[in-house]
């Protein structure tokens, strides 16, 4: 989810730089009119962005007779906010060509021209950005404005389509209410406190990496025990969901790497450093205590090195499984928003490239067409293709787009244990007859079950995102898909949980895999029923309203299972073990869930939005709660308490990245609107939201200015070697994503 509507009023702020505005009252009226008459025509289509510009009269020196003009200090510079922040030349387009080239057209905004008719008439605040046209009713569905250079069609899985169903709260979530607008834009401007220099081309490299070298990248690696721990963290956290590798093969390659790194090609090194970057997100902070650096710093370095090696490999002309895996890992990094400056449109573009690469490698075709591949190679190709399909489904859901590949004949991965693949003098061998029945639990069971869900989930997401009010799915088709998905989830649960009870060696992995699958399925069910809970149709289809509530509660029940506010005790109880690379099982399970919180963050935010809309309709008695199976909350009061509880996790993660901050801000505003409406204070909505805005501002300022207290303090002291536990921000030197640990 990428909340906060397209910015039309962001103020670029930093701690060591101010934007100075001219006051119309400081300029004589007749001079102002004369100046306007001599200037080039500046109509509304002229972008109005200006920085550090003002005109003054020297009070100690009268103007020369006859001039009637004030002394002019500085010149007006028309430039969009992103180009101004990056100190780049702007062509004044809307959006400008640099923002379009950087795939950041949404961020191309200008400040208001000071000599507009609004300021000439003495109304409005100085520096206030232009308001969007007033809407006749908050029930108007949001859409692209006429000033946008490129049309945008957001499907029902996109956050803006979902949020617009909360009709009374949408003007405040989008900043369209005139009274709320200035405060809303101020909240948007605070996003720049967590923003870093954009990485527009990740993972294809940036210009700043030109000074990198192979020797420097390899020599910058931390000690071998730390690297081994990061690799282990990756395989314990991400591999159960995204099964791109055979663990034993990568371990074999890693041992050979330590013996002679010069024998490894750039594409393998790119893959290796990307694994380390993701492993840094899953490893306990104590792992980095001996390095004297923060985990976020290591993550950035690993991703930079991965880009360096990927750009020097022939991945475009000669794509391989290794390069395809590296790009898949890059997609995961973008989904988690650990890439500085990542944008949703860039995520969709990257996934499109990965999908086309997979087709060029014929990963989507049946193995019977390729007799030259060994059984082991066939199995690995199947695993990579299945993972690409999963990532494509997640990206399409998040961006409100369609899945690219729905016609393929590749077989699903085999239901085998990893021990069935071993190394011999002839290479890696797949043991004949190792495939287990469908009801048996193996290391490959999750992918085999996932292969059953992906075709129908992809069809649902593609169909619903392409559906309009005039082409809505027939309701019997919606009900058929709903029943089919729920039945398949029960079948998967019987295998992943019942078999796991008799196989202790699988630990908590099957449970986490099943919870992830439930999030994936229920997210698609929300999209499936969306058109039948849209106003005013929701009154005619109460079953869909109930299905949306149930699916949202299912998703948030998984969130409750993964989110543990007191997780610091799990880590601090085993500091020595974590430092030595032996991550205890409880810590490993928690770190896996913590990483999945970011991977599934869009689904959790979507569930909250649907519950907020449903709670408002429940309060108006336009829908009724139906009895459930007893596992889920059924009272409206419990649902509202659940919404407020879930926001705490979003608050704690608000300072991780601009995307995290956007999501928390939008959800907090939506919850504040609901609370105000439920209290019967709809007339004082703006006043109630001012308190919400104060809380958001405290969150961002406390989280980014200082570290200290709780786990954060001990983590910083453990890395930096003691101190006060407080680390002030250096002006202009923000560490960016995850650079500062939020105080719990």
N, C-alpha and C positions, 0 to 999 in steps of 0.2 A: 504494500500500500504506500502510495506516495502522497500524503495529504497536503493540505494548504494549496489553494487554487493558484493558478498562474499569477506570479507577482506582478502587480501593477503599481506597487508603492513601496518598494524596499528602500530603506535608508542604509547606505554603506557606512558602517561605523567601525571604528577601532579605537584602541586606548591611546594611541599617540597621534591621532589625526582627527580633525574636526572639519565639518562641512559648514561654510559660512554662507548665510543667505542674506540677500538684500531686502530691506523693508521698504515697501512702496511709500510709506510715510516719510522716508528720509530723502525722497527725490521730489523736487518741485513739480507740481502738476503740469505746468506749461512745458517744462523741459521734457517731461516724460512723453507728452503728446507729440512734441516736435521730433523726439528721437524715434518714436514709433513710425512717424510719417516718412522718415528718411531711411529706415531699415528696409532690408529685403522682406518681401511678404513672408510672414511666419504664421501660416494658418494651422488649424488643429492637426493637419497631417504631418506638420513638421515636428519631429521628435523634440521634446523639451527636456533636455538634460543639461544641467550646468553645475559646475563645481568651483568653489573658492572664487566666486565672482561677486563684486558689489561695487556700487558707485557711492561716493561720499562727497561732501562739501567740507573744505578745510575751515573750521570755525574761526581760526586766527588770521585768515587771509581772505578778504573779500574777493569775489570773482571779478576779473577784468570786465570793465564796462562793455556791454554789448555782446559778450559771449553767452551769458546766461546758462552756461553748462557747468556741471560739477566736474571736479577732477576725477578721472577714471583710474581706478586701481584694479589691476588684473584684467583679464579679458574673459568674456563668456566662452566657455568650452562646452559644446554640445557633444555629449558622449554618453553611452549607456553605462549603467553601474558596473557590469562585469568588466568591460574594457577599461573603465577608469581604475578599478581595483588592480587589474593586471598591467596597467600602464601601457596599453596598446592603442593604436590608432583605430578610431571607429568611423565607419562610413555612414552612420546616422540612419541606417535602415531600421525597419521595425518588423521583425528583428534584423539586426545588422548581420553582415556576411560573416564576421568572425564568430558570432554566437551560433549561426547556422552551421558553419564548418565544424564547430566544436560540439555539435549536437546538443546545444544548451539554449535553444531558442526560447524556452520557457523562462529563462533567467534574464533575458534581454529586456530590461525595463529602464525607464528614464524618470528623472525628477521633473517636477512641474516647472514650466517656464514662468519666471517671476512676473512678467508683464501681461499675464492673461487678463481677460475681462473680469474674472473673479476677483483678482487682487486689485485691479483698478477700481472696482466698486467698493473696496474696503471690506469684503466678506472673506471668510475662510482664514485659516492659519497660514503663516508664511512657511513655505517648504512642504505644505501638504500636497499629496499627490492627487491626481484627478480621480474622482469617484467614477465607478461604473454607472451606467445609466440605471435610473431607478426602475424597479420592476413593478408591474401592476399587482403582482401577488407572489408571495413566497412559494407558491406551488409551481411556479415556472421551472421546468426542467433545465438545468444548466447546459450550455452548449458553447461551441467556439464562437468568439466574437468576430465581427467583420474585419477588425484591424489585424487579425492574425494572418501571417503570410502563408501558413500551411494549415490545411484542415486537419482536425483531429477527430477521430471517431472512437469513442471509448465504449467498450462493451460493458455488459452488466457486471463483470467481475472487477472492473476498475473502481477505485475508491470513490471517485466523484459521482459516479452513477449510483452507488450504494448510499453515499452520504446525502444525496439530494432527496432521497425518500423521507428523510426527517425534515419535512417541509418547514416547520416553524424554526428549526435550528439552522437550516442551510444558509440563510443570509448572514448569520454570524460566523459559521464555519468558513464561508467563502469571503468574508470581509465586505459584504455588499450593503450592510446596514450603515447609513450615514453617521449615526452617533457612535457606532462601534468601530468604524473604519480606521480612524487614527490610531487607536490602541491596538487594533489588529495588525496594522502595518508595523507598529513598533515591535510587536512580538515576532513578526517575520524578520525584521532587521537583526534580531538577536541570533538568528541562525548563523550569521557570519562569524559568531564567536567560536563555533565548532567547525566551521568550514576551513578547508586547507586549499592550496593551489589545486585546481581541477586536474584530474588525470583522465583526459578525454580519450586516450587511445589504449587504455589498459585492456588486455595484456600484450598489446602489440608494441609497447615501448614508447618512451617520451624523449624529447630532445635533450633533457638533462642527463640522460644515460650515456651520452656519447663519450664521456670521459671514463666510463667504466672499462675494465679489462678482465679477461678470464682469470688472470693471476690474482687480481685484487678481490674479485668475487669469491674465489675459493679460499683465499687466505683470511677473509673476513668471517668465515664460519666459526661458530662457537666451538667449545671443546667437544670431543666426540661423545662423552656421556650425555651432554645436553642435546646434541643432534639425535642420538638414538632415542632419547625420551620424547622428543618432538615427533619423530617418525611413529613411535609407538602410540602417542596421543592421537595422531591422525587416524591410524588404523582402528583404534578403539572407538573413536568418535564418529568419523565420517564414513568409513568403509562399510559398516553395517547397512547404511542407507544407499550410498553411492558406490556400488561394487565395481570399481574400475580395474582393480588389480587382482593378481594372485599374490597374497601376502608373502608366501615363501619365496617366490621369484624375486620380488623387490628386496627382500632381506638378503638374498644371495647376491644381487647386484650391488647392494649397499656395502657388503663385505668386500667385494672386489673394488669398489670405489675407494675405500680407505687404503687399499694396497697400492693403487695407482690411479689417481684421478685423471691423469692426462689421456687415458685410453677411452674416456667416455665422451660421446658427442654432445654438441650443444643442446640438442632436443631432449636428451635424458637429463642434463643438468637443469634445463628449464622446468621439467617435471619435478625434479628433486627439490628445487627451491620453492616451488609452489606448494609442495607437500609440507615443507617446513613452515611456510607462512600460515597455512591452515592449522598445522599442529600447534603453532604458537597460540592460537585462539582457544585451544582445548587443553593445553598444559597448565598445571598449577603455577602460580606466580613464583613459588619458591624455586622452580627449575632454573630461573634466570638470576637467582641471587648471586651466583659466582661470576656472572658476566658484567655486573655493574651497570646494566642498561635495562630499560623498561621493556616489557613484552611488546608494546606497540611499536617501539623503535626497531626491534628485531623483525616484526611483521613487515614493516615498510621496507626494510633492507632486503628481506627474502623476496618480496614481490618485485622489487626493482631488479634484483639479480635474475629472477626468472624471466622478466621481460627482456633483459639484455641478451640472455642466451637464446630465447625464442626468436628474437629478431635476427639472430645470426645463424639460425637453422633453416633448412630449405622446406619449412612447413607449408608454404604456399605451392611450390612446384612439386614437392614430393611429400605429401601428407602421409603420416604413419600413425599407428595406434598410440605411440608415445606423444606425438604432438596433439592428437585428438584428446588424449587424457589431460594434457596440460591445459588446453582450452576449456575443457569441462571443469577443471579445478578453478580456472579463472571465473567461470560463470558462478560457481558456488561462492567464491569470494565476493562477487558483486551482489549476489542474493543476500549475503550476510552484511553487506555495506561496510566491509572492512577496507574497501578501496576508496581512497580519498577522492572526493569530488564526483562520485558516481551518480549517474542520472538514470532514470527508468528507461528512457529511450535508448540509451547506450546498452542497457542490459538486453533489450529486445534485438538490437542490431547484432550484438555479439553472439547471441543464441542462434540467430539466423545464419551467421557464418559457420558456426559449429555444425549446424544441421546440414548445410550444403556440403561441408567437408565430409561428413559421414556418408552422404550419398555418393560423392565422388570416389570414396573408398569402397562403395558397394556394401556397407555394413547393413543396409536395409534389405539385402537380398538373401535368399536361402543358401545355405552352405552347400547344397547339392550342385550348385553351379561352379564351385571352386574345389576341384578335386586335389589341387596341389597343397591345400592346407592340411596340417595335421589335426587330429581331434582336439589337441590342446589349443591350437591357434583358433580353431572354430569356436571353442568355448569362450575364449577371451574376447573375440569379436562380438559374440552375442552379449556378453556382459557390458561391454562398452556401448553397444547400440541400445540396450535396455536403459542404461543410465542416461544416455542422451535423450531418449523419449521422456524419461521422468523430468529431466531439467527443462525440456521444451514445454511440458505440461505446466510446470510451476511458473515459468516465465510468461506463458500465455495467460495464465490465470491472474498473475500480478499486474500485467500491463494491459489487460482487457483486449487482447488480440487473439489470433487463431493459431492453432497448432499447424505446423507446416506439413508434416508427414503423417498421413493416415493410411496410405496404401503402401504396404510392405509385406514381404513374405518371409522375413527372417524368423527363425525359430527362437523360442525363449531359452534362456540359460538352463543348464541341467540342474536337477535337484541332487547335488552331490556335496560332500564335505571337502574342505580344502586339502585334507590329508590324502585324498584320492589322486592328487596331482603331485608328482615328485620328480626330482632331477636325476638323470642318468648320464652316461657318457654320450648318448645320442641326443641329449637335450631334455626338455620337459615332456613328461609322459602322463597322459590321462589313463588311469587304470581302467581296463575294460570291465564292463558290468558294474561300475560304481554307482550308476544312477539309482536313486531310491524312489519308492512310490510317492505319490503326491501327498499322502497323509503323514509321511515320515518327516520329522524335523531335521534339517541339515543346515550347513552354512549357506546353501543356496536357496532355501525355502522362500525367503522374503522376496527375492527377485523373481522366482517362478510365480509366486502369487501376484506380484506387482504386474507381471506380464499379462495376467488375466484382466486386471483393472484398467490398464493404460488405454486400450482401444476404446472402451466405452467412456472413460473420463475425458479423453481427448475429443471424442465426438460431442460430448455434452458441452465442454468449454467452447469448442469451435462453433457449434450451433447456436448456443445462447449468446455468445459475443457478436454473432452476425445477425441475430434476431432483432427486429424492430417491433414497435407497437402494432404495425400492420401485418407482420409475418410471425406472430407469436405461435409457439409450438402448440399443437393440440394437447388438451389436458390429459387425455388418455395415454398419450406418449410420455408425458411428464410422470404420470403415476406408474407407468410400466418401468421406466428407468429407475425411479425411486425404489420400487420393490426389488428390482434386480440388484441394485447396488447394496441395499441393506442385507439381502440374502447372501451375497458374496462376502460381505464383511463378516458375517457370522461364520461362514465356512473357513475363512482365513483365521479367525480367532480360535476356532476349534483346533486348528493345526498348530498355531504359534504358541498358544497357551497350554492347552491340555498336554501336548507332547513335551513341552518344556518342563512341566512338573515332574516328569519321570527322567529328565536328563539334566542333572544339576550343572553339568559342565557348560551349558549354554548361558547360565547366569541370567542377568536381567535383559540381555539383548533382545530376545523375542518380544518381551513386553514393550520395549521402546519402539521396535519396528511396527508392532501392531498399533500403537498409539499414533505413530506417524501416518500409517495407512488410514486410520480413522480421520485424522485431520484432512488428509487429501480427499477422501471420499465425501466428507460432510461439507467441505468447501465447494465441491462440485454440486452437491445437493442444494446449497444456497443459491448458486447460479441457476440451477434448474427451475427453482420455484420463484425466481425473482419477478418475472413478469406477472405472476399471479398474486403477488403481494404489493404490487405497485398501485398507487391511488388512481382511480377509485375502485379498481377491480378487486382489491383484497376483501371487500365485503361479500363478494359472490363466491369466494373460494377459501373458506375458513380452514380447510385442511392444509393448504399451502402455508398459511400464517402459522399454524401449529408446527408444521414440518420445519419451517425456518427457525422457530424458537428452539425446537428440539436439536436441530443440527448445530445451532450456535452454542447451546449448552454443552453438547458433546465436545465441540472444539475447545471450549473454555475449561472443561473438566480435564482435558489433556494438559492444558496450560497450567492448571493447578497442580497436576502431578509433576510437571517439569520444573516449575518455579518454586525455589526454596530460598526464602529471604535469609535464613540463617546458615547459608552454605559455607560461610567462612570457617565454621567449626570442623567441617569435613576436611578442609585443607590443612588447617593448623594442627590437627591431631596427628598428622603424618608428615611433618616438614622434612625430616631427614630422608624418609623413603622417597618422597617426590624429588628431592634434590639428587638422589642417586639414580633416578630413572625408574624406580619401582613404584608405580602409581597404584595405591590400594584400590580394590574393586569398588568400594563405596565412592571414592573420589572420582574414579574413572566414569562410573555411571552418572554421577552428578555433572561432570564436565560434558559428557555426551548430551545430556538434557539441556545444559546451558547453551551449547552451540545450536541445538535444534530450536531453542527459543527464538534465535535470530533468523534461522532458516524459515521457520513457519510464522514469523512475526506478522506478515501480511494477513494470514488467515485469522490470527487472534484478533487483530484490529478490526477485520471485517465482521467477525462474530459480535464484537462489542457494538459496532454500528447497527447491526441488525437488531440486537436486543434493545438498544436505545429507541429505535423506531417502534419496535413492538411494544415496549413499555408505555410509550406515549399513547398508542392506540388502545392498549389495555385500560389506561386511566380514563379514556374517553368512552369506554365500553363499545368501541367499534369492532373489537375482536374479543374472543373469550378463550381462556386457557382450558385445554382439555386434559383429562387424566392421562398420566404417563405410566411407565412401568415401575416407577418408584425410585429409579436411580438418579433422576434428574430433578432439579428444583422446579416446583410447579407454582409457587406463589409469586405474585408480582413483587412483593417486598423483598423476597429472597433474590430475585433476578436483579433488582436495583442494587442490593448490597454486593452481589457478585460483580457487577459492572465497576463499582467503586473499588473493590479489592483488586480487580485485574489491572486497573490503571496504575497501581503502585509499581508493577514491573516496568511498564512503559515509562514511568517517571524515573526509575533508577537507571534506565538505559538511554534517557533523553540526551545525554551528553556524549554518546558514543559516535554519533555522526549527524550531519544535517538531516538525513532521512529519518533517523530515530527521533530527532527533535520535532520535525514536522508531524510525525505520527502522534507523538504525545500531545502536542499542542492542539491538533484537530480533535483528538478524542477527549481531551480535557474540556475544550470548549463545548463539544456536543453533550458531555455529561453535565456541564454547568447549565446548559440550556434546558435539559431534561429536568434537572433539580428545580430550576426556577419555575418551569411550567407545572410541575407536580405540586409545588407549594402554592399555586394559584397566583404567582407574582409575574404573570406574563407581561404586564405593563412595565415592570422594572427589570426587564431582561438585561439591558445594558449595564445597569448598576450591579446586578449579580455577577455578570461576567467580568467586571472590573476586578473583583476579588479573585476570580479564577486566573486572570491575567497576572495579578501580583504573585500568585503561587507559581505560575510558569516562569516568571522572570527570576524569582528566587532560586528555582531549580537550576536554571541555566547559569546564573552567575555563581552560585555556590559550587556547582559541579565543575565549572571550567576554570574558576579563579584559584581554587585551593584544593589540595588533597589533604585528607586528615580524618582521623576517627575511624574506628572499626577496623575492617579488613584493609581498607585503603592505606591507612597509616602504617600498619605493620608491613604491608607489602612494599611500600615505598622505602621504609626504613631498612627492610631486608635487602633491598636492591641498592639503595644509595649509601648504606652504611650508617644509618642513624640520622639524627637531626631532629628538628622540631615537628616533623610530620606535615608541614605546610610548605607547598611549593608554589610561589607566585608565578603568574603567567608573564612571560616576557612579551612586551608589546610587539606585535607583528611576527611573533615566533611561536604560534600555536602548534602543538604537536599533532593536532588533527584527531582522526578517528582513534578512540581508545587511548589517546595520549595522556589523559588525566583520569584517574579512577574516581568514580562517583562515591562520595561518602555515604555508607549505608546507615 
